[in-house]
């Protein structure tokens, strides 16, 4: 049976169906598409449904809110997340289907989307392999494909993108890492593929202001939320591996201190154990 691909697209302030269709063209989406449109004005709030093109609008903010709604409404045989600045390769459908044919037991496959932005870390290929716990930190939502039954398992396990993390949360990043870490702990079968399926054109970030005190604070919180037993080891490996990124702003000792303060803040919210 032929599988259909559904792109799960997060957008903002799309005002009408003509703009929606233009966005589809701009992102080179050739398959089914489900979009969640976050608007800041009630007059822009509209829904539009064709047989394979749907958009639903909400007066809210946050990547976690958008992706949770996408998972609630997803209907494709295989779904792939996309941000509004992702442009897909012409052959992305064929590539995704072929990789699932090669890995039929995979719940999730992480593909490669090349980053064209200069201000943040470049996306790097994870490799053609099974995802491990450290690989999780390199997974970007817009590189991730999920099968329909995987999404049903996610719903059954009540796993969601954590609203405390991300640009509108207490901690301004990490919602993707937390979500996929939760899936990893629940034994979802996650694989990566080096196959290129598109590019992402990072514009000016709403949250990234450099590798500063707040960035380290948030990263410490992420590590606690990921693993409340081993978070200090995760912090330690991070400050060693990423020294070249933050060394103009702070010392290793300062980075460790800021991350530890972030982890303590997270601990106060979630307690001794994160489930």
Secondary structure, DSSP 8 states (H G I E B T S, - for coil): ----EEEEEEEE---SHHHHHHHHHHTT--SEEEEEEE-SSGGG---EE-SSEEEEEES---HHHHHHHHHHH---SEEEEEETTEEE-TTHHHHHHHHHHH-TT-SEEEEEEEE--SSS-------SEE--TTGGGG--GGGEEEEHHHHHHHHHTT----TTBSTTSSBSS-HHHHHHHHHHHTT--EEEEEEEEEEE---S-SS---SSHHHHHHHHHHHHHH-TTTHHHHHHHHHHHTHHHHTTT--HHHHHHHHHHHHHHHHHHH-S---
